[in-house]
Amino acid sequence: MATYEEVKDIPNQKDKYLIDVRNKSELEETGTLPASINIPLPDLENAFNLPDAEFEKSYGRAKPPTDAVIIFSCKAGGRAARATDLAKTKGFENAKAYAGSWTEWEQKQSK
Protein backbone atom coordinates (compact mmCIF):
# COMPACT_ATOMS: atom_id res chain seq x y z
CA MET A 1 0.00 0.00 0.00
CA ALA A 2 1.15 3.50 -0.78
CA THR A 3 0.93 6.21 1.86
CA TYR A 4 -0.18 9.83 1.64
CA GLU A 5 3.44 10.92 2.19
CA GLU A 6 4.66 8.72 -0.67
CA VAL A 7 1.99 10.06 -3.04
CA LYS A 8 2.72 13.64 -1.97
CA ASP A 9 6.39 13.10 -2.94
CA ILE A 10 5.62 11.69 -6.42
CA PRO A 11 6.40 14.99 -8.23
CA ASN A 12 9.98 14.63 -6.88
CA GLN A 13 10.28 10.97 -7.92
CA LYS A 14 10.63 10.95 -11.70
CA ASP A 15 11.08 7.16 -11.79
CA LYS A 16 7.73 6.49 -10.05
CA TYR A 17 4.31 6.61 -11.64
CA LEU A 18 1.01 7.76 -10.13
CA ILE A 19 -1.96 6.58 -12.19
CA ASP A 20 -5.42 7.85 -11.32
CA VAL A 21 -7.99 5.33 -12.56
CA ARG A 22 -11.06 7.54 -12.04
CA ASN A 23 -13.21 8.61 -14.98
CA LYS A 24 -12.53 12.00 -16.56
CA SER A 25 -15.85 13.36 -15.28
CA GLU A 26 -14.75 12.62 -11.71
CA LEU A 27 -11.48 14.50 -12.23
CA GLU A 28 -13.39 17.49 -13.54
CA GLU A 29 -15.46 17.53 -10.34
CA THR A 30 -12.61 17.09 -7.85
CA GLY A 31 -9.29 17.94 -9.44
CA THR A 32 -6.26 15.73 -9.82
CA LEU A 33 -3.36 14.49 -7.75
CA PRO A 34 -0.08 16.26 -8.62
CA ALA A 35 1.98 14.47 -11.31
CA SER A 36 -0.71 11.84 -11.88
CA ILE A 37 -1.61 10.27 -15.21
CA ASN A 38 -5.30 9.62 -15.80
CA ILE A 39 -6.06 6.19 -17.24
CA PRO A 40 -9.65 5.22 -16.36
CA LEU A 41 -9.86 1.67 -15.02
CA PRO A 42 -11.81 0.32 -18.05
CA ASP A 43 -8.94 1.55 -20.29
CA LEU A 44 -6.04 0.32 -18.15
CA GLU A 45 -5.46 -3.10 -19.69
CA ASN A 46 -5.47 -1.64 -23.20
CA ALA A 47 -3.05 1.09 -22.08
CA PHE A 48 -0.58 -1.48 -20.76
CA ASN A 49 -0.80 -3.34 -24.07
CA LEU A 50 0.05 -0.26 -26.16
CA PRO A 51 3.44 -0.02 -27.86
CA ASP A 52 5.79 2.33 -25.96
CA ALA A 53 5.47 5.22 -28.43
CA GLU A 54 1.68 4.98 -28.50
CA PHE A 55 1.48 4.99 -24.69
CA GLU A 56 3.63 8.11 -24.50
CA LYS A 57 1.57 9.83 -27.21
CA SER A 58 -1.69 8.97 -25.43
CA TYR A 59 -0.68 9.74 -21.84
CA GLY A 60 2.19 12.24 -22.13
CA ARG A 61 4.70 10.08 -20.30
CA ALA A 62 6.91 7.15 -21.21
CA LYS A 63 5.33 3.74 -20.67
CA PRO A 64 6.47 2.41 -17.30
CA PRO A 65 8.96 -0.43 -17.34
CA THR A 66 7.75 -3.56 -15.54
CA ASP A 67 10.09 -2.87 -12.59
CA ALA A 68 8.81 0.70 -12.05
CA VAL A 69 6.96 1.66 -8.90
CA ILE A 70 3.38 2.37 -9.97
CA ILE A 71 0.89 3.74 -7.48
CA PHE A 72 -2.80 3.59 -8.37
CA SER A 73 -5.36 6.02 -7.02
CA CYS A 74 -9.12 6.41 -7.41
CA LYS A 75 -11.78 8.00 -5.23
CA ALA A 76 -11.80 5.74 -2.17
CA GLY A 77 -9.39 2.88 -2.92
CA GLY A 78 -11.53 0.12 -4.47
CA ARG A 79 -10.65 0.73 -8.11
CA ALA A 80 -7.02 1.39 -7.15
CA ALA A 81 -6.87 -2.10 -5.62
CA ARG A 82 -8.37 -3.65 -8.79
CA ALA A 83 -5.90 -1.68 -10.94
CA THR A 84 -3.01 -2.95 -8.80
CA ASP A 85 -4.16 -6.55 -9.26
CA LEU A 86 -4.43 -6.03 -13.03
CA ALA A 87 -0.98 -4.43 -13.24
CA LYS A 88 0.57 -7.34 -11.34
CA THR A 89 -0.95 -9.80 -13.82
CA LYS A 90 0.79 -7.74 -16.53
CA GLY A 91 4.17 -8.16 -14.83
CA PHE A 92 4.37 -4.86 -12.92
CA GLU A 93 5.63 -6.38 -9.67
CA ASN A 94 6.03 -3.02 -7.89
CA ALA A 95 2.42 -1.90 -8.39
CA LYS A 96 0.55 -0.77 -5.31
CA ALA A 97 -2.66 0.98 -4.37
CA TYR A 98 -3.03 4.26 -2.52
CA ALA A 99 -5.75 2.99 -0.19
CA GLY A 100 -6.90 6.45 0.93
CA SER A 101 -6.94 7.71 -2.65
CA TRP A 102 -8.64 11.05 -3.44
CA THR A 103 -10.76 10.95 -0.27
CA GLU A 104 -7.72 10.92 2.02
CA TRP A 105 -5.74 13.31 -0.20
CA GLU A 106 -8.48 15.94 -0.18
CA GLN A 107 -8.96 15.60 3.59
CA LYS A 108 -5.23 16.01 4.34
CA GLN A 109 -4.77 18.86 1.85
CA SER A 110 -7.53 20.91 3.46
CA LYS A 111 -5.81 20.91 6.88
N, C-alpha and C positions, 0 to 999 in steps of 0.2 A: 504494500500500500504506500502511496505517496502522501506526504504531509503538506500542510499549508505552507510551511517554510520552504520546502523543496520546490513547490509550484511557484512561490513568490520569487525564487531565485532563477527560474528558467530563463529570463532574458539575459542573464549573465553566463549561461551554460550553453554555448553554441552547439555542443555535441549532443544535447538532449532535445527531445521533441515533446511538445505538449499538444495533444490532439483533442479538440472539443468535438464530441460526437452528437451535439444537439442539432436540431433543425435550424435552418437559417432564420425562420420566423422567431424562434426563441431568442436567438442572438440579438435580433433587432429590438426585442422587448427589454432585454436585460443588459446587453453589452457583452464584451468578450474578456477573456483572461489574457493578460499581456503575453505576447509572443506565441499565442496559440494558433494552430491551423484548424480550420473548420472542415471536418469530413463527417457529414451526418452518418449515423450508424448504418442505415440501409446501404450506403455507398462505400463503406469501409473495405469490404472484401474486394470489390472491384478496384479500389484505389491501390491496394497492396499488390494487385495483379498487373498494374500498369507498368510499361517499360519506364526506366528511370527518367528519360527526357520528358515523357508524357506526364508523369507524376509532378515533376518540377514545373512544367507549363501550367498544369491544372491547379496546383496548390501553392506555387510561389516559393517552394523550398525543395532542396534535393530530397529524393526518396531516402528514407532512413535505412541504413544497413541493418542486417538482422541482429547485430550485437549492440545496436544503439539503445539507450534508455528511452523508452516511450511511455509517457504518462497520459492516460486517458481521463477526460473530464466530461461531465454532462450536467444535469441540473441537481440531482441528489445522490448520484453514485451507482444506480442500477445499470444504466446503459454503459457507463464506464467499465463496470465489471464484465459485462458481456463483450465489450470491445477488447478488453484485455485477454479474455479467453480466446477470442477469434485471432488476435495477433499472435498468441502463443502457438496456435495450430498452424500459423503461417511461418513459424520459425523465429519469431521475435522473442527470444528468451528473457529479455530484460523489460518486458512490458509490464506495466502496473497501473492500477486504478487510483485516482484521487477520490477516496471514499466520500469526502465532504463535498466535493465538486462545487458548482456555482453557489449553492446554498451556504456552505461554510465560507467560501471566499467573500461573498457579499457581506455576510455577517461580520467577519473580521476586518474588512476594509472600512466599514462604517464606524468602527470604534476610534 
